[in-house]
Amino acid sequence: MKCQNILFELLKTQPYFNKKALYQLSEQYGLKKTTVDTCISRSLKRKEIISLKNGLYISSHFNNQHKGDISYLFLLANILRIPSYISLWTALQYYDLTTESIHIITSVTPKVTRSYTTKVGNFVYRSIQKNLFSDFSLTKDNFNFFIASPSKALFDLLYFNTNQFRGLQMNDINTKIEELRIDIDEMESEEQKNFYRMIHNFKHYE
């Protein structure tokens, strides 16, 4: 019971937590790591906490409080795989540049490609060259998260959709965008310029 009191004192106020944080907290109360492990296992079975991946959890209580808040899901996406930023279809939908219904939260990372299927959502991470892991920023909301700029989100989408623009000429770009049903006219003019500049620079130096 003592372990559970410590655990939920942390859970109810934190958007996420890891096993290391629980171990550190338990030391203040003289609890062994094996005791904490048992407490975590029991809490998972009782559905009091949710596992995102090995060693990373959220509390069901906190999740229920913030269910439907996209900024919370985007924060979790950032935390699940560090470093990463929201991009591709997910970011384009966030910017209202597509009417496609997106059910998977897609991010870009310089690490290897990976996906996580969890009880709070499905998260996919696409691997990109380190020199292209750029043009994203921290968006401040109820929960802060890293997301690609509109131009970079579209660049990333085409980068993966066309196998790194292979065989795609500059005059084919707009046709490809139309095929993907992206409303690029809704993108600010400066972002449009940045988008075409990114592709030009990439194809020039590839």
CYANA upper distance limits for C-alpha pairs under 8 A (distance plus 0.5 A):
  1 MET  CA      5 ASN  CA      6.77
  2 LYS  CA      6 ILE  CA      6.96
  3 CYS  CA      7 LEU  CA      6.64
  3 CYS  CA     26 SER  CA      8.21
  3 CYS  CA     31 LEU  CA      8.13
  3 CYS  CA     35 THR  CA      8.08
  3 CYS  CA     36 VAL  CA      7.32
  3 CYS  CA     39 CYS  CA      7.12
  4 GLN  CA      8 PHE  CA      6.58
  4 GLN  CA     39 CYS  CA      7.11
  5 ASN  CA      9 GLU  CA      6.56
  6 ILE  CA     10 LEU  CA      7.21
  6 ILE  CA     25 LEU  CA      8.23
  6 ILE  CA     26 SER  CA      7.87
  7 LEU  CA     11 LEU  CA      6.77
  7 LEU  CA     22 LEU  CA      7.64
  8 PHE  CA     12 LYS  CA      6.46
  9 GLU  CA     13 THR  CA      7.94
 10 LEU  CA     14 GLN  CA      6.85
 11 LEU  CA     15 PRO  CA      8.24
 11 LEU  CA     16 TYR  CA      8.01
 11 LEU  CA     17 PHE  CA      7.91
 11 LEU  CA     58 ILE  CA      7.62
 11 LEU  CA     59 SER  CA      5.97
 11 LEU  CA     61 HIS  CA      8.49
 11 LEU  CA     62 PHE  CA      7.81
 12 LYS  CA     59 SER  CA      7.27
 12 LYS  CA     61 HIS  CA      6.96
 12 LYS  CA     62 PHE  CA      6.27
 13 THR  CA     62 PHE  CA      7.75
 14 GLN  CA     58 ILE  CA      8.34
 14 GLN  CA     62 PHE  CA      7.91
 15 PRO  CA     58 ILE  CA      6.92
 15 PRO  CA     59 SER  CA      8.26
 15 PRO  CA     62 PHE  CA      7.11
 15 PRO  CA     63 ASN  CA      8.23
 15 PRO  CA     72 TYR  CA      8.39
 16 TYR  CA     56 LEU  CA      7.82
 16 TYR  CA     57 TYR  CA      6.27
 16 TYR  CA     58 ILE  CA      5.01
 16 TYR  CA     59 SER  CA      7.72
 16 TYR  CA     76 LEU  CA      8.27
 17 PHE  CA     21 ALA  CA      7.14
 17 PHE  CA     22 LEU  CA      8.28
 17 PHE  CA     56 LEU  CA      6.51
 17 PHE  CA     57 TYR  CA      5.95
 17 PHE  CA     58 ILE  CA      6.68
 18 ASN  CA     22 LEU  CA      7.23
 18 ASN  CA     55 GLY  CA      5.91
 18 ASN  CA     56 LEU  CA      4.94
 18 ASN  CA     57 TYR  CA      6.46
 19 LYS  CA     23 TYR  CA      6.72
 19 LYS  CA     55 GLY  CA      5.66
 19 LYS  CA     56 LEU  CA      7.11
 20 LYS  CA     24 GLN  CA      6.75
 20 LYS  CA     55 GLY  CA      8.43
 21 ALA  CA     25 LEU  CA      6.69
 22 LEU  CA     26 SER  CA      6.48
 22 LEU  CA     36 VAL  CA      7.85
 23 TYR  CA     27 GLU  CA      6.85
 23 TYR  CA     33 LYS  CA      6.72
 23 TYR  CA     36 VAL  CA      7.55
 24 GLN  CA     28 GLN  CA      7.84
 25 LEU  CA     29 TYR  CA      8.01
 26 SER  CA     30 GLY  CA      6.85
 26 SER  CA     31 LEU  CA      5.70
 26 SER  CA     32 LYS  CA      7.81
 26 SER  CA     33 LYS  CA      8.30
 26 SER  CA     36 VAL  CA      7.87
 27 GLU  CA     31 LEU  CA      6.25
 27 GLU  CA     32 LYS  CA      7.89
 31 LEU  CA     35 THR  CA      6.97
 31 LEU  CA     36 VAL  CA      7.71
 32 LYS  CA     36 VAL  CA      7.11
 33 LYS  CA     37 ASP  CA      6.65
 34 THR  CA     38 THR  CA      6.74
 35 THR  CA     39 CYS  CA      6.74
 36 VAL  CA     40 ILE  CA      6.67
 37 ASP  CA     41 SER  CA      6.70
 38 THR  CA     42 ARG  CA      6.72
 39 CYS  CA     43 SER  CA      6.60
 40 ILE  CA     44 LEU  CA      6.64
 41 SER  CA     45 LYS  CA      6.90
 42 ARG  CA     46 ARG  CA      6.74
 43 SER  CA     47 LYS  CA      6.56
 43 SER  CA     48 GLU  CA      5.65
 43 SER  CA     49 ILE  CA      6.36
 44 LEU  CA     48 GLU  CA      6.55
 44 LEU  CA     49 ILE  CA      5.84
 44 LEU  CA     50 ILE  CA      6.86
 44 LEU  CA     51 SER  CA      8.03
 47 LYS  CA     60 SER  CA      7.51
 48 GLU  CA     59 SER  CA      6.71
 48 GLU  CA     60 SER  CA      5.85
 48 GLU  CA     61 HIS  CA      7.80
 49 ILE  CA     57 TYR  CA      7.13
 49 ILE  CA     58 ILE  CA      6.23
 49 ILE  CA     59 SER  CA      4.77
 49 ILE  CA     60 SER  CA      5.57
 49 ILE  CA     61 HIS  CA      8.46
 50 ILE  CA     57 TYR  CA      6.01
 50 ILE  CA     58 ILE  CA      5.83
 50 ILE  CA     59 SER  CA      6.56
 50 ILE  CA     60 SER  CA      6.78
 50 ILE  CA    119 LYS  CA      7.72
 51 SER  CA     55 GLY  CA      8.12
 51 SER  CA     56 LEU  CA      6.60
 51 SER  CA     57 TYR  CA      5.04
 51 SER  CA     58 ILE  CA      7.18
 51 SER  CA    118 THR  CA      7.83
 52 LEU  CA     56 LEU  CA      6.12
 52 LEU  CA     57 TYR  CA      6.00
 52 LEU  CA     58 ILE  CA      7.90
 52 LEU  CA     80 LEU  CA      7.92
 52 LEU  CA    116 TYR  CA      8.13
 52 LEU  CA    118 THR  CA      6.27
 52 LEU  CA    119 LYS  CA      8.35
 53 LYS  CA     57 TYR  CA      7.76
 53 LYS  CA     80 LEU  CA      8.09
 53 LYS  CA    116 TYR  CA      8.00
 56 LEU  CA     80 LEU  CA      8.47
 58 ILE  CA     62 PHE  CA      7.73
 58 ILE  CA     63 ASN  CA      7.48
 59 SER  CA     63 ASN  CA      6.66
 60 SER  CA     64 ASN  CA      6.50
 61 HIS  CA     65 GLN  CA      6.88
 62 PHE  CA     66 HIS  CA      6.96
 63 ASN  CA     67 LYS  CA      6.18
 66 HIS  CA     72 TYR  CA      7.51
 69 ASP  CA     73 LEU  CA      7.47
 70 ILE  CA     74 PHE  CA      6.69
 71 SER  CA     75 LEU  CA      6.61
 71 SER  CA    141 ASP  CA      7.01
 71 SER  CA    142 ASN  CA      6.95
 71 SER  CA    143 PHE  CA      5.80
 71 SER  CA    144 ASN  CA      7.29
 71 SER  CA    145 PHE  CA      7.38
 72 TYR  CA     76 LEU  CA      6.81
 72 TYR  CA    142 ASN  CA      7.97
 72 TYR  CA    143 PHE  CA      6.07
 73 LEU  CA     77 ALA  CA      6.68
 73 LEU  CA    121 GLY  CA      8.36
 74 PHE  CA     78 ASN  CA      6.81
 74 PHE  CA     86 ILE  CA      7.49
 74 PHE  CA    105 ILE  CA      8.20
 74 PHE  CA    145 PHE  CA      6.47
 74 PHE  CA    146 PHE  CA      8.36
 75 LEU  CA     79 ILE  CA      6.80
 75 LEU  CA    143 PHE  CA      6.89
 75 LEU  CA    144 ASN  CA      6.85
 75 LEU  CA    145 PHE  CA      5.48
 75 LEU  CA    146 PHE  CA      8.24
 76 LEU  CA     80 LEU  CA      6.44
 77 ALA  CA     81 ARG  CA      7.39
 77 ALA  CA     84 SER  CA      8.46
 77 ALA  CA     85 TYR  CA      8.43
 77 ALA  CA     86 ILE  CA      8.04
 77 ALA  CA    105 ILE  CA      7.85
 77 ALA  CA    107 SER  CA      7.91
 77 ALA  CA    123 PHE  CA      7.09
 78 ASN  CA     82 ILE  CA      6.82
 78 ASN  CA     83 PRO  CA      7.56
 78 ASN  CA     84 SER  CA      6.15
 78 ASN  CA     85 TYR  CA      6.61
 78 ASN  CA     86 ILE  CA      7.97
 78 ASN  CA    145 PHE  CA      7.22
 78 ASN  CA    146 PHE  CA      7.36
 81 ARG  CA    109 THR  CA      8.25
 81 ARG  CA    125 TYR  CA      8.40
 82 ILE  CA    109 THR  CA      8.18
 83 PRO  CA    109 THR  CA      6.61
 83 PRO  CA    110 PRO  CA      7.91
 83 PRO  CA    111 LYS  CA      8.47
 84 SER  CA    107 SER  CA      6.71
 84 SER  CA    108 VAL  CA      5.93
 84 SER  CA    109 THR  CA      5.01
 84 SER  CA    110 PRO  CA      8.00
 84 SER  CA    125 TYR  CA      8.37
 84 SER  CA    146 PHE  CA      8.05
 85 TYR  CA    107 SER  CA      5.79
 85 TYR  CA    108 VAL  CA      6.08
 85 TYR  CA    109 THR  CA      7.43
 85 TYR  CA    136 PHE  CA      7.43
 85 TYR  CA    145 PHE  CA      8.29
 85 TYR  CA    146 PHE  CA      5.45
 85 TYR  CA    147 ILE  CA      5.40
 85 TYR  CA    148 ALA  CA      6.88
 86 ILE  CA     90 THR  CA      7.30
 86 ILE  CA     91 ALA  CA      6.46
 86 ILE  CA    105 ILE  CA      8.01
 86 ILE  CA    106 THR  CA      6.62
 86 ILE  CA    107 SER  CA      4.78
 86 ILE  CA    108 VAL  CA      7.02
 86 ILE  CA    146 PHE  CA      6.82
 86 ILE  CA    147 ILE  CA      4.91
 86 ILE  CA    148 ALA  CA      6.52
 87 SER  CA     91 ALA  CA      5.13
 87 SER  CA     92 LEU  CA      7.79
 87 SER  CA    106 THR  CA      6.57
 87 SER  CA    107 SER  CA      5.56
 87 SER  CA    108 VAL  CA      6.76
 87 SER  CA    147 ILE  CA      6.72
 87 SER  CA    148 ALA  CA      5.87
 87 SER  CA    152 LYS  CA      8.20
 87 SER  CA    153 ALA  CA      5.34
 87 SER  CA    156 ASP  CA      7.58
 87 SER  CA    157 LEU  CA      8.36
 88 LEU  CA     92 LEU  CA      6.75
 88 LEU  CA    106 THR  CA      7.02
 88 LEU  CA    107 SER  CA      7.67
 88 LEU  CA    153 ALA  CA      5.26
 88 LEU  CA    154 LEU  CA      6.70
 88 LEU  CA    156 ASP  CA      6.30
 88 LEU  CA    157 LEU  CA      5.24
 89 TRP  CA     93 GLN  CA      6.51
 89 TRP  CA     98 THR  CA      8.40
 89 TRP  CA    102 ILE  CA      7.47
 89 TRP  CA    106 THR  CA      7.59
 89 TRP  CA    153 ALA  CA      8.01
 89 TRP  CA    157 LEU  CA      7.52
 90 THR  CA     94 TYR  CA      6.79
 90 THR  CA    102 ILE  CA      6.98
 90 THR  CA    104 ILE  CA      7.94
 90 THR  CA    105 ILE  CA      6.25
 90 THR  CA    106 THR  CA      6.33
 90 THR  CA    107 SER  CA      8.47
 91 ALA  CA     95 TYR  CA      6.78
 91 ALA  CA    147 ILE  CA      7.39
 91 ALA  CA    148 ALA  CA      7.33
 91 ALA  CA    150 PRO  CA      7.72
 91 ALA  CA    153 ALA  CA      6.61
 92 LEU  CA     96 ASP  CA      6.69
 92 LEU  CA     97 LEU  CA      5.70
 92 LEU  CA     98 THR  CA      6.63
 92 LEU  CA    150 PRO  CA      7.09
 92 LEU  CA    153 ALA  CA      6.88
 92 LEU  CA    154 LEU  CA      7.62
 93 GLN  CA     97 LEU  CA      6.31
 93 GLN  CA     98 THR  CA      5.90
 93 GLN  CA     99 THR  CA      7.51
 93 GLN  CA    100 GLU  CA      7.86
 93 GLN  CA    101 SER  CA      8.49
 93 GLN  CA    102 ILE  CA      7.88
 95 TYR  CA    150 PRO  CA      7.38
 97 LEU  CA    182 ILE  CA      6.43
 97 LEU  CA    183 ASP  CA      5.70
 97 LEU  CA    184 ILE  CA      7.20
 97 LEU  CA    186 GLU  CA      6.95
 97 LEU  CA    187 MET  CA      7.65
 98 THR  CA    181 ARG  CA      7.19
 98 THR  CA    182 ILE  CA      5.69
 98 THR  CA    183 ASP  CA      6.58
 99 THR  CA    181 ARG  CA      8.44
103 HIS  CA    122 ASN  CA      8.12
104 ILE  CA    121 GLY  CA      7.69
104 ILE  CA    122 ASN  CA      5.76
104 ILE  CA    123 PHE  CA      6.44
104 ILE  CA    124 VAL  CA      7.50
105 ILE  CA    121 GLY  CA      8.14
105 ILE  CA    122 ASN  CA      6.75
105 ILE  CA    123 PHE  CA      5.39
105 ILE  CA    124 VAL  CA      6.71
106 THR  CA    123 PHE  CA      6.46
106 THR  CA    124 VAL  CA      5.28
106 THR  CA    125 TYR  CA      6.35
106 THR  CA    126 ARG  CA      8.02
107 SER  CA    123 PHE  CA      8.18
107 SER  CA    124 VAL  CA      6.69
107 SER  CA    125 TYR  CA      5.29
107 SER  CA    126 ARG  CA      6.80
108 VAL  CA    125 TYR  CA      5.87
108 VAL  CA    126 ARG  CA      5.37
108 VAL  CA    127 SER  CA      6.50
108 VAL  CA    128 ILE  CA      7.14
108 VAL  CA    133 PHE  CA      8.14
109 THR  CA    113 THR  CA      8.22
109 THR  CA    125 TYR  CA      6.80
109 THR  CA    126 ARG  CA      6.58
109 THR  CA    127 SER  CA      5.63
109 THR  CA    128 ILE  CA      6.61
109 THR  CA    133 PHE  CA      7.49
110 PRO  CA    127 SER  CA      5.84
110 PRO  CA    128 ILE  CA      5.71
110 PRO  CA    129 GLN  CA      6.54
110 PRO  CA    130 LYS  CA      5.84
110 PRO  CA    133 PHE  CA      6.97
111 LYS  CA    127 SER  CA      6.23
111 LYS  CA    128 ILE  CA      8.14
112 VAL  CA    126 ARG  CA      7.84
112 VAL  CA    127 SER  CA      5.75
113 THR  CA    124 VAL  CA      8.33
113 THR  CA    125 TYR  CA      5.89
113 THR  CA    126 ARG  CA      5.33
113 THR  CA    127 SER  CA      5.39
114 ARG  CA    124 VAL  CA      6.63
114 ARG  CA    125 TYR  CA      5.71
114 ARG  CA    126 ARG  CA      7.47
115 SER  CA    122 ASN  CA      8.00
115 SER  CA    123 PHE  CA      6.06
115 SER  CA    124 VAL  CA      4.80
115 SER  CA    125 TYR  CA      6.44
116 TYR  CA    122 ASN  CA      6.36
116 TYR  CA    123 PHE  CA      5.62
116 TYR  CA    124 VAL  CA      6.98
117 THR  CA    121 GLY  CA      6.99
117 THR  CA    122 ASN  CA      5.10
117 THR  CA    123 PHE  CA      6.94
118 THR  CA    122 ASN  CA      6.40
118 THR  CA    123 PHE  CA      8.50
128 ILE  CA    132 LEU  CA      7.03
128 ILE  CA    133 PHE  CA      7.14
129 GLN  CA    133 PHE  CA      7.08
134 SER  CA    148 ALA  CA      8.43
135 ASP  CA    148 ALA  CA      6.48
135 ASP  CA    149 SER  CA      6.56
135 ASP  CA    152 LYS  CA      6.63
136 PHE  CA    146 PHE  CA      6.96
136 PHE  CA    147 ILE  CA      5.80
136 PHE  CA    148 ALA  CA      4.46
136 PHE  CA    149 SER  CA      5.96
136 PHE  CA    152 LYS  CA      8.03
137 SER  CA    146 PHE  CA      5.85
137 SER  CA    147 ILE  CA      6.26
137 SER  CA    148 ALA  CA      7.00
137 SER  CA    149 SER  CA      7.75
138 LEU  CA    144 ASN  CA      7.09
138 LEU  CA    145 PHE  CA      5.96
138 LEU  CA    146 PHE  CA      4.92
138 LEU  CA    147 ILE  CA      7.06
139 THR  CA    144 ASN  CA      6.09
139 THR  CA    145 PHE  CA      5.94
139 THR  CA    146 PHE  CA      6.59
139 THR  CA    147 ILE  CA      7.46
140 LYS  CA    144 ASN  CA      5.05
140 LYS  CA    145 PHE  CA      7.35
141 ASP  CA    145 PHE  CA      8.41
148 ALA  CA    152 LYS  CA      6.12
148 ALA  CA    153 ALA  CA      5.90
149 SER  CA    153 ALA  CA      6.56
149 SER  CA    191 GLU  CA      8.49
150 PRO  CA    154 LEU  CA      6.88
150 PRO  CA    187 MET  CA      7.74
150 PRO  CA    191 GLU  CA      7.15
151 SER  CA    155 PHE  CA      6.65
151 SER  CA    191 GLU  CA      5.73
151 SER  CA    192 GLN  CA      6.79
151 SER  CA    194 ASN  CA      6.65
151 SER  CA    195 PHE  CA      5.14
152 LYS  CA    156 ASP  CA      6.42
152 LYS  CA    195 PHE  CA      7.06
153 ALA  CA    157 LEU  CA      6.73
154 LEU  CA    158 LEU  CA      6.82
154 LEU  CA    195 PHE  CA      7.81
155 PHE  CA    159 TYR  CA      6.43
155 PHE  CA    195 PHE  CA      6.78
155 PHE  CA    198 MET  CA      7.77
155 PHE  CA    199 ILE  CA      7.58
156 ASP  CA    160 PHE  CA      6.82
157 LEU  CA    161 ASN  CA      6.40
158 LEU  CA    162 THR  CA      6.17
158 LEU  CA    164 GLN  CA      7.91
158 LEU  CA    165 PHE  CA      7.53
159 TYR  CA    163 ASN  CA      6.57
159 TYR  CA    164 GLN  CA      4.88
159 TYR  CA    165 PHE  CA      6.26
160 PHE  CA    164 GLN  CA      6.34
162 THR  CA    166 ARG  CA      6.87
162 THR  CA    168 LEU  CA      8.02
165 PHE  CA    169 GLN  CA      8.50
165 PHE  CA    203 LYS  CA      8.24
168 LEU  CA    172 ASP  CA      6.72
168 LEU  CA    173 ILE  CA      7.77
169 GLN  CA    173 ILE  CA      7.40
170 MET  CA    200 HIS  CA      8.09
172 ASP  CA    176 LYS  CA      6.84
173 ILE  CA    177 ILE  CA      6.77
174 ASN  CA    178 GLU  CA      6.75
175 THR  CA    179 GLU  CA      6.76
176 LYS  CA    180 LEU  CA      6.84
177 ILE  CA    181 ARG  CA      6.82
177 ILE  CA    182 ILE  CA      6.14
177 ILE  CA    184 ILE  CA      8.19
178 GLU  CA    182 ILE  CA      6.55
178 GLU  CA    183 ASP  CA      8.22
183 ASP  CA    187 MET  CA      8.01
184 ILE  CA    192 GLN  CA      7.95
187 MET  CA    191 GLU  CA      6.88
187 MET  CA    192 GLN  CA      6.85
188 GLU  CA    192 GLN  CA      6.83
189 SER  CA    193 LYS  CA      6.79
190 GLU  CA    194 ASN  CA      6.74
191 GLU  CA    195 PHE  CA      6.65
192 GLN  CA    196 TYR  CA      6.96
193 LYS  CA    197 ARG  CA      6.55
194 ASN  CA    198 MET  CA      6.55
195 PHE  CA    199 ILE  CA      7.06
196 TYR  CA    200 HIS  CA      6.63
197 ARG  CA    201 ASN  CA      6.54
198 MET  CA    202 PHE  CA      6.58
199 ILE  CA    203 LYS  CA      6.59
200 HIS  CA    204 HIS  CA      6.47
201 ASN  CA    205 TYR  CA      6.74
202 PHE  CA    206 GLU  CA      6.30
